[in-house]
């Protein structure tokens, strides 16, 4: 995964030791609407963009969340800035944590979750490690992480809160929409939230029509015009008997080539007069 602050942010916006307060957030109605769709649906609807990749996995199952990002950039093995980020979190947020270089230490556990749950935070996405996973599941606090590890951390090094960060190759800015479920995590830029809702509605309608067609026996080959694609790529249909005869003929040719190679080798070795 890609770690650290966003490379395309202005240089003045990337120093450590900065906590930005009250950044703009995506409209609550758009966040609520996106929560009604799965990560895969919104990802496809947005032109297959926004996915944070396969490395972030849920510690629970059958949970979907959507919320606005509060970002924290930490040093590996140091959760000081998570403490600072908790103060900046509000109802409906999702805390997004990454580190300046790869880390699997258990930077987050049930005590942090208790504090965030009190503030109405909907979940955590962390490109590092978590622990207390049984307790997190029991208390119903959703978490997506890159690792699960009991290794503890220190609270000693400055980082940042509510500056752009990069997770899984995606730039996440404070206030962006974070959508997460069993399929992974994705980010919808704040300014694109309304467009994402419209696209997800259209995608869902299209999938419903396709589902109905498949339930009545239509094939994807025909619905998507894929027979023409196969033909263009040179894929052809062949009856089994014809295919089997071709295989037998090829086996005969291969055996003849092998026998000739053995004969030539024997001649070269002087075993044949």
N, C-alpha and C positions, 0 to 999 in steps of 0.2 A: 504493500500500500504506500501511497504517497503521504508524507507527513509534513507538518509545518504550516507556516502562514502562507497566504495566497500570493503567488508570484506576480500576479497582475495588479495587485493593490499598490497605490502610491507608496513610495519609500517612507514618507512621513507617517504612514498608517501602519507600519509593520514593527515598531520597536517593542521590546519587552518592557514590562512595567507600566502598561496602559490598561485601564479599565474604562470602557466606554459605557455610559449610562443611558438608559431610555432610548435605544435605537428604534427606528420605525419597524413595525411588524406587519406581516401580511394581514389582510382583512379577515376577521374571525369567520365570516360567512363563507369565504373561500376555503379556509382551512377545514371547516366543518364539512363542506361539500366534498373535498378531496378525501376525507376520511371514509367516505362511503365507497371508495374504489380501492382496489388492491394496488400494490406497488407495480406489479407487472402490467396492469391495465394503464395506469398513468404513465409509466415509462414508455410503453408502446405509443400511447396517444401523443406524447411529447416528442415523437420522432426518435425513440430509443435513446433518450438522453437522461441524465440525472442520476443514474444508478451509482451507488457507492461500491459496487463490486461484490464478489462472493465472500470476502474475508470477514464481514460483520455478520455474526450469527446471533439469533435470539437465545436467551437463557430460559425462555418460556415458550409455550406453543399456543396457537390459536388466539393470538392477540394482534390487533391492528391499532396503530396510533397515528395521529397527525397533529402537529403543533409547530409553533414558531421557534426558530433556532436561537438559543443563547450559546455562544461559542467560547471555548476556553482552550488556550494553548499552554501546555505544561512542558517542563523538562521531564525526561524519562525518570521514572521512579520518584517523582515529586508531585504531590497532589495539592500543593499550596493554592494554585489558581482555581482548583475546583471549589475550595472553600470560598474564594472571592466570587466565583460565578454564582454560587447558590444565592447570594444576596441580590444578584441582578435578575434572578428568575421570577416569573410571575405566572399567574393562572394561564394555562394553555400553552406554556413553553415546552420545548424539548431541549435538554442540555446536550450539547455536542462537544466532545473532548477529543483532542489529539495531542501528540507530543512532537517535539522538535526533531526527534529521531526515534526509530522503532523501540517499542517497550511492551513487554508482556506482564509487567508487575501489576498486582491487584490494587489499582489506584482508587477503586470505588467499592463500597459495600453497603450494608443495610443501614448504617448510621447516616450516611449521606442520603440514602433513599428516604429515610424518615424525614429529614429536613426538607427535601424536595417535595415529598408527598404533601406535607403541611402547606406548602406554597402553591399547590395545584399543578405542579409540573407533571407532564404526561409520560415522561420516560427519559431514558438516557441512551445516547449513541456514543460509543467510545472506541477509538482506534488504539486501544491498549487493553489492559487486563482488568477484570473485576473479580470479586470474591463474595462470599456469603450468598451464593446463588440459591440455596434452598430457602433462606430467609427472604430473599427478593421475590421469589415465586410465591411464598406464603403470604407476603404482604401485598401482593398484586402490583408491584412496581416493575413495569416493563423495561428491559435492558437488551441492547444489541451491542456486542463487544467483539474485539478481535482475538481475545484470549480469556481464559479463566485461570487464575493463579492466586495462591494464598500469599505470595510474596508481598510484604508490606512496603510502604513508601515513607519518604520524609516530607517535610514542609519547610523548604529552605531556599528555593530559587524562584525569582520573579519570572512571570510570563505575561500573558495578556488575556483579557476578557472582552468579548464582543468586537473583535477584529475578524476580518476574513481568514478562514483556515482552509486547508486542502485535505480532504479525506477521500481515499479511493480515486484520486485524480479529478475530483470535483471540487470546485470552489464553493464554499458555503459561507454566506454572509449572514450576520445577525438579522433576524426577522424573516429569513427565507422559510419556506414550508418544508418540514421534514416529515416524510411518510414512511412508516416501517410496518412490516408484517413478517409472516413466516418465510417469505421469499427474499427478504433483505431490506435494504434501506435506500431511499432516494431523496433527492433534494429538488424542490421546485423553486426557482428564484422568486423572490417576493413580487417583483413587477410582472411576472408571468403567471401568477396564481389564477387570475380570472380566465386567462386563455387556457390554462391547464384544465380547469373545470369544464369549459366548453368542449375541449378535445376529449376529455374522459367521458362525457355524456355521449358524444358521437361514437366513440370507440365501443362503449357498452352497447349501444343500439346495434351497431354493426355485428358485434359478437353474438347478440341475442338472435339476430336473423340467421347467422351462420349456424348457431347451435340448433335452431329449429330445422334448418335444412339438413344438417347431419343426422338429426333424430329421425328424419324421414328417409334416410338412406343415401342422400347425395354425397358424392366423394369430393374431397378437397382437390383432387386432380381436375375435376370439372368445374367446381365453384371458383377456383382461383386461376383457371386457365393454364394449369401446369402441364397438361399434355403437350401443348405447343412448346413449353420450355424444355421438356425432356427431348422432344424431337430436335429442337435447335441445338441442344447439347450433344446430339448424336446417340442418345439412349434409344435402344430398339427392343421390341418384344420378340421372343423366340420360343416356339413350342419346345416342351421338354425333350421330346424324342429327337428333334433336330439338334438341340443343345448337347444331348448325351452323345450323339454321333460325332459332333465336332470335338468333344472331349476325347472320345476314343481315338479319333484320327490324330489328334494332337499328341496323345500318349504314344501312339505308334511312331510318329515322327520323332518324338523325343527319345524313344528307345533306340531308333535307328541311328540317331546322332550320337548317343552314348556308346553304342556298339562300335561305330566307326572311330570314335575317339580312343577307345580301348585298343582297337586294332592298330591305329597309328602309333600309339604309345608302345605297343609290343614290338612293332617294326623298329622303332627308334632304339628300343632296348636290346635289340638283337635276338629276341625270343622267337621271331618268325623268320624262316629262311626264304 
